[in-house]
């Protein structure tokens, strides 16, 4: 457990040079900063947070309950970038006020260069991809949710697992029988319908009753998904196909349109 905590800290701090600049900044502030409100913000609170993070009791109690996926978020509270930036400005201002403008400019360039080489280009990470739209989510989610929405009410839909983290970000009226908890394997959640949806070859005999039990008005498959039998043979209706996904409607699950939205003669 302790090794996990140290590994989380190393991963959060990147190459390690940022830690050096941060520690140098803390030492500079400890020696030179006299204003109490600045010392509280950039010194006392971060030190207290680090003591909590590396405290064996905190590691045992908090990390033991929430695990690595949550515990490292304590480090979000550290004002690392703000502290380094503040110290750089202080050093520049101190040199400039002393009449050493050229030296101050050179120091600024050196500090910027030191910070730049301390990290990596974040967008080269495989975790990043070019945004498809302003929502920063797959186009398929947007189109599917728009197609299945019913004005004035919620609908229930079973999505492939790769789409579930985005659905509720876009549509508050599109409900799901399972969601992000199934993506986070470390949470230990289990859902029979999700398991049935994620099989390499979907067993319709297994899936159909589970979807109906969950009240799914719609079930979405990737185009070309292998199934043991035709969904239409179980009463499902091919609703629409879009963005590499096929939407099926189950008429056995009642979908009532609110009376105030029905068209009157």
HUJO-V673145 format. One record per pair of residues at least 12 apart in sequence whose ideal C-beta (glycine too) atoms are under 7 Angstrom apart, sorted by the first residue. I is the first residue (numbers start at 1). GAP is how many residues later the second one is. D is the distance in whole Angstrom. If there is no record, write none. Layout:
I;GAP;D / I;GAP;D
This chain:
1;58;6 / 1;62;6 / 1;63;7 / 2;57;6 / 4;64;5 / 5;54;5 / 5;58;6 / 8;60;6 / 8;63;7 / 8;64;4 / 9;66;7 / 12;60;6 / 12;63;5 / 14;105;5 / 14;106;7 / 15;103;6 / 15;104;6 / 17;101;4 / 18;62;7 / 18;100;5 / 18;101;7 / 21;63;5 / 21;93;7 / 21;94;7 / 21;97;6 / 22;58;5 / 22;61;6 / 22;62;6 / 25;58;5 / 25;59;5 / 25;62;4 / 26;17;6 / 28;59;5 / 29;13;6 / 29;14;6 / 29;58;7 / 30;13;6 / 42;37;6 / 42;41;5 / 42;44;6 / 46;32;5 / 46;33;6 / 49;25;6 / 49;28;5 / 49;29;6 / 52;22;7 / 53;21;5 / 53;22;7 / 67;119;6 / 69;115;7 / 69;117;6 / 84;31;7 / 88;23;5 / 91;16;6 / 92;12;5 / 92;15;6 / 92;16;5 / 95;12;6 / 135;35;6 / 137;29;4 / 137;32;6 / 137;33;6 / 138;25;7 / 138;28;6 / 139;104;6 / 140;23;7 / 140;103;4 / 140;104;6 / 140;105;6 / 141;22;5 / 141;25;5 / 141;26;6 / 141;29;6 / 142;28;6 / 143;99;5 / 143;100;5 / 144;76;6 / 144;98;6 / 144;101;6 / 144;103;6 / 145;22;7 / 145;25;6 / 145;26;4 / 145;29;5 / 147;93;5 / 147;95;7 / 147;100;6 / 148;26;7 / 148;70;5 / 148;99;6 / 149;22;7 / 149;24;6 / 149;25;7 / 150;105;7 / 150;107;6 / 151;110;6 / 152;106;4 / 152;109;5 / 153;105;6 / 154;19;5 / 154;21;5 / 155;18;7 / 155;19;6 / 155;20;7 / 155;62;5 / 155;63;7 / 155;100;7 / 156;19;5 / 156;21;7 / 156;58;7 / 156;59;5 / 156;60;5 / 156;61;5 / 157;17;6 / 157;19;6 / 157;59;6 / 157;60;7 / 157;61;4 / 157;63;6 / 158;18;7 / 158;19;6 / 158;35;6 / 158;39;6 / 158;53;6 / 158;58;5 / 158;61;5 / 158;62;7 / 159;17;6 / 159;61;5 / 160;37;7 / 160;60;6 / 160;62;6 / 161;21;6 / 161;22;6 / 161;33;7 / 161;37;6 / 164;12;6 / 164;14;7 / 164;15;5 / 164;16;6 / 164;18;7 / 164;19;7 / 165;15;5 / 165;18;6 / 177;16;5 / 177;37;4 / 177;39;6 / 178;13;4 / 178;15;6 / 178;16;4 / 182;12;5 / 192;18;6 / 193;17;4 / 193;18;6 / 193;21;6 / 196;14;6 / 200;26;7 / 201;25;4 / 201;26;7 / 201;27;6 / 202;23;6 / 202;24;7 / 202;25;5 / 202;26;7 / 203;25;5 / 204;23;5 / 204;24;5 / 204;25;5 / 204;27;6 / 204;30;6 / 205;23;7 / 208;26;5 / 211;39;6 / 212;38;6 / 212;40;6 / 212;41;6 / 215;38;6 / 216;34;6 / 216;37;6 / 217;32;7 / 217;33;7 / 217;36;5 / 217;38;5 / 218;21;7 / 218;29;6 / 218;30;7 / 218;31;6 / 219;29;5 / 219;31;7 / 220;25;5 / 220;27;5 / 221;24;7 / 221;25;5 / 222;22;6 / 222;23;6 / 223;18;7 / 223;21;5 / 223;22;6 / 223;23;6 / 231;17;5 / 235;15;7 / 235;16;7 / 235;17;6 / 236;12;4 / 236;13;7 / 236;14;5 / 237;12;5 / 237;14;6
